[in-house]
Amino acid sequence: MERAMELLMAMCLLALFYGLSCLHKIVLRRRDQACYLLAYECYMPTNDMMLSTDSCVKSFLLKTIVNSGIGEETYCPKNIIEGREDDATLVDELLEMDDVIFDTLDKLFAKFSAISPSQIDILVVNVSMFSPAPSLTSRIVNRYKMREDIKTFNLSGMGCSASLISIDVVQNLFKLYKNVNAIVVSTESISPHWYCGKEKSMMLTNCLFRSGGCSMLFTNNRDLKHQPS
């Protein structure tokens, strides 16, 4: 009888220990899934890139833009402002990307000085309609002298959901690596994709899309979650 009681007690203790062990693993797993946004920088183009209705007087876009209510303070790539929308080059696309990416990253690193470019472990760039070689991430790594072992991802063809997909990529990588920092750059290439025809239905994209983008800094390091930006 005593042996049976001892065996029952041992089994209860073993079950309790197993339950506590599983609970401990769940808590640790949830802690490792933390994803904190430390800094965010939105692109603000210069005034010489502003596309007002005055700029569209000689184009078929005037009536469409006025009726859409899009306003007078939107921005387009320089080749469109210069009237070269039907003759965009690779250089125009790269200049457009450099303006958005480097402007936002320069301001982001200046604003959040606690983390330098060499401390970035993950870099994700999403541009749906432009995927050059060398890649956009390689241009960023070279400009900011980031580490050789940085994990880089170039996402294209994702459409309007690309920003959320990029953040999800970072969050999933945070489950594998502890105390790491990540940057997500999200923008779109407009310069070679401006519609120059007369079909009104095709002009809709010219009203919906303008120059823009942002850079975001993330971490799963809990020591940085209250760091002032």
GUGUTI-106606 format. One line per field, with one value per residue (C-alpha): residue in one letter; residue number from 1; chain; x, y, z. Coordinates in steps of 0.1 Angstrom, whole numbers, plus 5000, padded with zeros to 4 digits. Layout:
residuo <- c(A/...)
num <- c(NUM/...)
cadena <- c(A/...)
px <- c(X/...)
py <- c(Y/...)
pz <- c(Z/...)
//
This chain:
residuo <- c(M/E/R/A/M/E/L/L/M/A/M/C/L/L/A/L/F/Y/G/L/S/C/L/H/K/I/V/L/R/R/R/D/Q/A/C/Y/L/L/A/Y/E/C/Y/M/P/T/N/D/M/M/L/S/T/D/S/C/V/K/S/F/L/L/K/T/I/V/N/S/G/I/G/E/E/T/Y/C/P/K/N/I/I/E/G/R/E/D/D/A/T/L/V/D/E/L/L/E/M/D/D/V/I/F/D/T/L/D/K/L/F/A/K/F/S/A/I/S/P/S/Q/I/D/I/L/V/V/N/V/S/M/F/S/P/A/P/S/L/T/S/R/I/V/N/R/Y/K/M/R/E/D/I/K/T/F/N/L/S/G/M/G/C/S/A/S/L/I/S/I/D/V/V/Q/N/L/F/K/L/Y/K/N/V/N/A/I/V/V/S/T/E/S/I/S/P/H/W/Y/C/G/K/E/K/S/M/M/L/T/N/C/L/F/R/S/G/G/C/S/M/L/F/T/N/N/R/D/L/K/H/Q/P/S)
num <- c(1/2/3/4/5/6/7/8/9/10/11/12/13/14/15/16/17/18/19/20/21/22/23/24/25/26/27/28/29/30/31/32/33/34/35/36/37/38/39/40/41/42/43/44/45/46/47/48/49/50/51/52/53/54/55/56/57/58/59/60/61/62/63/64/65/66/67/68/69/70/71/72/73/74/75/76/77/78/79/80/81/82/83/84/85/86/87/88/89/90/91/92/93/94/95/96/97/98/99/100/101/102/103/104/105/106/107/108/109/110/111/112/113/114/115/116/117/118/119/120/121/122/123/124/125/126/127/128/129/130/131/132/133/134/135/136/137/138/139/140/141/142/143/144/145/146/147/148/149/150/151/152/153/154/155/156/157/158/159/160/161/162/163/164/165/166/167/168/169/170/171/172/173/174/175/176/177/178/179/180/181/182/183/184/185/186/187/188/189/190/191/192/193/194/195/196/197/198/199/200/201/202/203/204/205/206/207/208/209/210/211/212/213/214/215/216/217/218/219/220/221/222/223/224/225/226/227/228/229)
cadena <- c(A/A/A/A/A/A/A/A/A/A/A/A/A/A/A/A/A/A/A/A/A/A/A/A/A/A/A/A/A/A/A/A/A/A/A/A/A/A/A/A/A/A/A/A/A/A/A/A/A/A/A/A/A/A/A/A/A/A/A/A/A/A/A/A/A/A/A/A/A/A/A/A/A/A/A/A/A/A/A/A/A/A/A/A/A/A/A/A/A/A/A/A/A/A/A/A/A/A/A/A/A/A/A/A/A/A/A/A/A/A/A/A/A/A/A/A/A/A/A/A/A/A/A/A/A/A/A/A/A/A/A/A/A/A/A/A/A/A/A/A/A/A/A/A/A/A/A/A/A/A/A/A/A/A/A/A/A/A/A/A/A/A/A/A/A/A/A/A/A/A/A/A/A/A/A/A/A/A/A/A/A/A/A/A/A/A/A/A/A/A/A/A/A/A/A/A/A/A/A/A/A/A/A/A/A/A/A/A/A/A/A/A/A/A/A/A/A/A/A/A/A/A/A/A/A/A/A/A/A)
px <- c(5000/5028/5046/5014/5011/5047/5043/5012/5030/5059/5036/5018/5051/5063/5031/5033/5070/5061/5032/5054/5081/5056/5043/5078/5086/5054/5062/5097/5084/5060/5087/5109/5081/5083/5085/5089/5088/5116/5115/5095/5104/5081/5094/5087/5097/5110/5088/5102/5086/5051/5025/4998/4969/4989/5014/4987/4971/4985/4978/4947/4951/4938/4901/4906/4929/4905/4875/4893/4899/4934/4946/4975/5002/5011/5045/5058/5093/5113/5111/5073/5077/5101/5077/5096/5070/5069/5107/5118/5152/5169/5187/5154/5142/5174/5174/5137/5145/5177/5158/5132/5154/5184/5164/5143/5172/5195/5168/5159/5195/5199/5167/5174/5212/5211/5214/5240/5239/5265/5241/5214/5209/5180/5171/5139/5131/5098/5092/5066/5074/5112/5138/5172/5205/5225/5196/5183/5194/5229/5229/5218/5244/5272/5261/5258/5287/5265/5279/5287/5266/5234/5203/5188/5155/5142/5104/5087/5054/5035/5013/4998/5002/5040/5046/5026/5043/5078/5069/5057/5090/5108/5085/5091/5128/5126/5113/5147/5171/5173/5182/5184/5175/5157/5149/5120/5120/5087/5082/5071/5086/5064/5088/5084/5048/5030/5001/5004/4974/4939/4919/4901/4900/4937/4943/4930/4965/4979/4955/4960/4998/5024/5060/5062/5078/5090/5117/5110/5133/5123/5138/5130/5154/5133/5160/5154/5116/5114/5144/5133/5135)
py <- c(5000/5024/5016/5023/5057/5065/5056/5077/5107/5103/5103/5134/5152/5141/5154/5187/5191/5184/5209/5236/5229/5233/5265/5278/5271/5288/5319/5320/5315/5344/5366/5359/5369/5406/5431/5467/5497/5520/5546/5556/5580/5590/5605/5641/5652/5686/5713/5710/5676/5688/5680/5706/5710/5738/5711/5691/5718/5703/5667/5646/5642/5676/5668/5635/5649/5678/5656/5631/5657/5646/5681/5704/5690/5657/5647/5628/5617/5643/5627/5633/5669/5674/5660/5627/5604/5584/5580/5570/5553/5530/5560/5577/5547/5544/5581/5579/5550/5566/5598/5579/5553/5573/5604/5584/5562/5593/5609/5576/5570/5606/5605/5572/5574/5546/5521/5526/5511/5485/5472/5463/5425/5423/5445/5441/5463/5461/5477/5459/5471/5474/5447/5458/5440/5448/5448/5478/5462/5459/5497/5503/5480/5496/5532/5527/5503/5476/5443/5415/5390/5411/5392/5410/5405/5421/5418/5426/5420/5421/5451/5472/5445/5446/5466/5442/5412/5428/5434/5398/5386/5406/5392/5356/5361/5376/5342/5327/5353/5371/5407/5417/5449/5451/5478/5477/5501/5504/5524/5521/5530/5555/5570/5543/5534/5567/5562/5586/5576/5589/5560/5575/5541/5538/5572/5560/5548/5582/5596/5569/5567/5593/5595/5582/5557/5551/5534/5516/5504/5473/5452/5423/5435/5443/5466/5490/5491/5523/5539/5575/5582)
pz <- c(5000/5009/4977/4957/4975/4968/4931/4929/4945/4922/4892/4904/4910/4875/4859/4878/4868/4831/4832/4847/4822/4793/4808/4811/4775/4764/4784/4770/4734/4738/4752/4722/4699/4709/4681/4690/4666/4677/4650/4619/4591/4563/4530/4523/4488/4479/4465/4430/4428/4436/4410/4410/4385/4368/4359/4342/4321/4288/4297/4297/4334/4344/4345/4361/4389/4396/4398/4421/4448/4453/4461/4451/4473/4460/4445/4415/4403/4385/4351/4352/4363/4335/4309/4303/4317/4284/4283/4318/4321/4346/4360/4367/4386/4407/4414/4426/4449/4462/4470/4491/4507/4516/4527/4552/4564/4570/4591/4609/4620/4630/4651/4668/4675/4700/4671/4643/4608/4619/4645/4620/4617/4593/4563/4543/4513/4494/4460/4440/4405/4405/4412/4399/4401/4421/4446/4465/4498/4485/4477/4513/4528/4508/4515/4553/4557/4573/4584/4559/4578/4577/4565/4535/4518/4486/4481/4448/4432/4465/4457/4484/4511/4508/4540/4561/4545/4552/4589/4591/4577/4604/4631/4621/4620/4655/4667/4656/4667/4701/4707/4670/4652/4618/4593/4568/4539/4519/4488/4451/4418/4399/4373/4345/4352/4345/4321/4291/4271/4268/4283/4313/4331/4329/4343/4377/4387/4380/4406/4432/4433/4441/4453/4489/4512/4547/4568/4600/4628/4648/4676/4699/4725/4755/4769/4740/4741/4762/4745/4735/4698)
//
